[in-house]
Amino acid sequence: MPVTTLFLDVGGVLLNNGWEQKFRRLAADTFNYDFDEMEARHHIIFETHEEGKVTVEQYFKRVLFYKQRDFTLAQVRDFMFAQSAPYPKMIEYIKALKEQHNLKIAVVNNEAKALNEYRIQQFGLDTFVDFYISSCYVHVRKPDAEIFTLALNLSHAKAEQVIFIDNTQMFVEVATEMGIKSILHTDYLSTSNALAAIGLHVE
């Protein structure tokens, strides 16, 4: 069957990972709090946060503001947002693929709601993404196969019509097991070559 739909991760594919460990460590250095203490609490709650079951304010209250601080929740939240950065070449490439091959574009990602929505607006993802199967909206995370089932149902696409692009090996394996052609993303060149090999060229 011809490819009609791309399922895309965001962090590591279209943008950087917005609140990964190096940024959490940088925040600890910037605001002068104990990184290991915060990190231990982060790992308890981060899945719940990405599943949209606690707000960003509740998340920071659990991991940082359970005791008095000399900085505000708004300051550290804004710091988190500010760490996001785009991969312009990948974004322009996906836009060109969509236009030239009349593809539907769906984001299938694990991300907390406030950060997800900030990144969508800040980097114009809504100018080319048709819909979002984000963990914070559907309350299930990769590698749970259910998120891919939801994505297929919402896109009205058969697995054979979809290509999934992600930078995490296990997520690629799960999608592949469901019959979705999948590409492990490492960089623009390897991904564009892999798509060209199955007929998705950009002129």
C-alpha positions as CSV (number, residue, x, y, z in Angstrom):
1,M,0.0,0.0,0.0
2,P,1.2,3.5,-0.6
3,V,2.3,5.5,2.4
4,T,-0.3,8.0,3.5
5,T,0.8,9.0,7.0
6,L,3.9,9.8,9.0
7,F,3.9,9.2,12.8
8,L,6.6,11.4,14.3
9,D,8.3,11.7,17.6
10,V,9.1,15.3,18.7
11,G,12.0,15.2,21.2
12,G,15.1,14.0,19.3
13,V,13.5,14.2,15.9
14,L,11.9,17.6,15.3
15,L,13.1,19.3,18.5
16,N,15.6,18.6,21.2
17,N,14.5,16.8,24.4
18,G,13.0,19.6,26.3
19,W,13.5,18.5,29.9
20,E,16.1,15.8,29.8
21,Q,18.6,15.0,32.5
22,K,21.2,17.5,31.4
23,F,18.7,20.3,31.6
24,R,17.4,19.2,34.9
25,R,21.1,19.3,36.1
26,L,21.5,22.7,34.6
27,A,18.5,23.9,36.5
28,A,19.9,22.6,39.7
29,D,23.1,24.5,39.1
30,T,21.3,27.7,38.1
31,F,18.9,27.7,41.0
32,N,21.3,26.1,43.5
33,Y,19.3,23.2,44.8
34,D,20.3,19.5,45.3
35,F,20.1,17.8,41.9
36,D,20.1,14.2,43.3
37,E,17.2,15.0,45.7
38,M,15.2,16.5,42.9
39,E,16.1,13.7,40.4
40,A,14.9,11.0,42.8
41,R,11.5,12.7,43.1
42,H,11.4,13.4,39.4
43,H,11.7,9.7,38.6
44,I,8.8,8.8,40.9
45,I,6.4,11.2,39.2
46,F,7.6,11.8,35.6
47,E,5.5,9.1,34.0
48,T,2.4,10.4,35.7
49,H,3.3,13.9,34.6
50,E,3.8,12.8,30.9
51,E,0.4,11.0,31.0
52,G,-1.3,14.3,31.8
53,K,-2.4,13.3,35.3
54,V,-0.7,16.1,37.1
55,T,-0.2,19.7,35.9
56,V,3.2,21.3,35.6
57,E,2.5,23.2,38.8
58,Q,1.7,20.0,40.6
59,Y,4.9,18.4,39.2
60,F,7.1,21.1,40.4
61,K,5.4,21.2,43.8
62,R,6.2,17.5,44.1
63,V,9.8,17.6,43.0
64,L,11.0,21.0,44.2
65,F,8.4,23.1,46.1
66,Y,7.6,20.6,48.9
67,K,9.9,22.9,50.9
68,Q,10.8,26.6,51.0
69,R,12.9,27.8,48.0
70,D,14.5,31.1,47.2
71,F,13.2,31.1,43.7
72,T,9.7,30.8,42.3
73,L,7.8,28.0,40.6
74,A,7.3,30.3,37.6
75,Q,11.0,30.9,37.3
76,V,11.9,27.3,37.1
77,R,9.0,26.5,34.8
78,D,10.1,29.2,32.4
79,F,13.7,27.9,32.6
80,M,12.4,24.5,31.6
81,F,10.5,26.0,28.6
82,A,13.6,28.0,27.5
83,Q,15.7,24.8,27.1
84,S,13.7,23.7,24.0
85,A,15.3,24.2,20.6
86,P,14.2,23.1,17.1
87,Y,16.0,21.1,14.4
88,P,15.1,23.4,11.5
89,K,16.4,21.1,8.8
90,M,14.2,18.2,9.9
91,I,11.2,20.5,10.3
92,E,11.5,21.9,6.8
93,Y,12.1,18.4,5.4
94,I,8.9,17.0,7.0
95,K,7.0,20.1,5.7
96,A,8.3,19.3,2.2
97,L,7.4,15.6,2.4
98,K,3.9,16.5,3.5
99,E,3.4,18.9,0.6
100,Q,5.0,16.8,-2.1
101,H,3.4,13.5,-1.1
102,N,0.1,14.7,0.3
103,L,0.9,13.0,3.7
104,K,-0.9,13.2,6.9
105,I,1.4,14.1,9.8
106,A,0.7,12.8,13.3
107,V,2.8,13.4,16.4
108,V,3.1,10.3,18.6
109,N,5.1,11.4,21.6
110,N,5.7,11.2,25.4
111,E,5.5,14.7,26.8
112,A,3.9,16.6,29.6
113,K,1.0,18.9,28.6
114,A,2.4,22.3,29.4
115,L,5.8,21.6,27.8
116,N,4.1,19.9,24.8
117,E,1.8,22.9,24.2
118,Y,4.6,25.4,24.6
119,R,6.7,23.6,22.0
120,I,3.8,23.2,19.6
121,Q,3.2,27.0,19.6
122,Q,6.8,28.2,20.0
123,F,8.1,26.2,17.0
124,G,5.1,26.3,14.8
125,L,4.4,22.5,14.8
126,D,0.7,23.2,14.3
127,T,1.5,24.6,10.9
128,F,2.1,21.1,9.5
129,V,1.1,18.5,12.1
130,D,-2.5,17.3,11.5
131,F,-3.1,15.8,14.9
132,Y,-1.3,14.8,18.2
133,I,-1.4,11.5,19.9
134,S,0.6,12.9,22.8
135,S,0.8,10.9,26.1
136,C,-0.5,13.9,28.0
137,Y,-3.8,13.8,25.9
138,V,-4.3,10.1,25.6
139,H,-3.0,9.1,29.1
140,V,-0.8,6.3,27.8
141,R,2.9,6.4,26.9
142,K,5.2,4.7,24.5
143,P,6.2,1.8,24.6
144,D,2.7,0.8,25.4
145,A,1.3,-0.5,22.1
146,E,-2.0,1.1,22.9
147,I,-0.7,4.5,21.9
148,F,0.0,3.2,18.3
149,T,-3.4,1.6,18.2
150,L,-5.0,5.0,19.1
151,A,-2.8,6.7,16.4
152,L,-3.9,4.3,13.7
153,N,-7.6,4.7,14.7
154,L,-7.4,8.5,14.8
155,S,-5.5,8.7,11.5
156,H,-7.9,6.2,9.7
157,A,-4.7,4.6,8.3
158,K,-3.8,0.9,8.1
159,A,-0.4,0.0,9.6
160,E,1.0,-0.7,6.2
161,Q,0.2,2.9,5.1
162,V,2.2,4.4,8.0
163,I,5.9,5.2,8.6
164,F,6.9,5.9,12.2
165,I,10.1,7.9,12.9
166,D,11.5,7.9,16.4
167,N,15.0,8.1,18.0
168,T,14.3,5.4,20.6
169,Q,15.1,1.8,19.6
170,M,12.4,0.1,21.8
171,F,9.6,2.4,20.5
172,V,10.6,1.5,16.9
173,E,10.6,-2.2,17.8
174,V,7.1,-2.0,19.3
175,A,5.7,-0.1,16.2
176,T,7.4,-2.6,13.9
177,E,5.8,-5.5,15.7
178,M,2.4,-3.9,15.0
179,G,3.2,-3.9,11.2
180,I,4.1,-0.2,11.1
181,K,7.2,0.5,9.0
182,S,9.6,2.3,11.3
183,I,12.8,4.2,11.1
184,L,15.2,4.7,14.0
185,H,16.2,8.3,13.7
186,T,19.8,9.3,14.3
187,D,20.2,12.3,12.0
188,Y,18.6,14.1,9.1
189,L,20.7,12.3,6.4
190,S,20.1,8.8,7.5
191,T,16.3,9.3,7.9
192,S,16.0,11.2,4.5
193,N,17.9,8.4,2.8
194,A,15.7,5.7,4.4
195,L,12.5,7.5,3.3
196,A,13.9,8.0,-0.2
197,A,14.6,4.3,-0.4
198,I,10.9,3.6,-0.1
199,G,9.9,6.3,-2.6
200,L,9.4,9.4,-0.4
201,H,11.8,11.8,-2.1
202,V,11.9,15.5,-1.7
203,E,12.6,17.5,-4.9
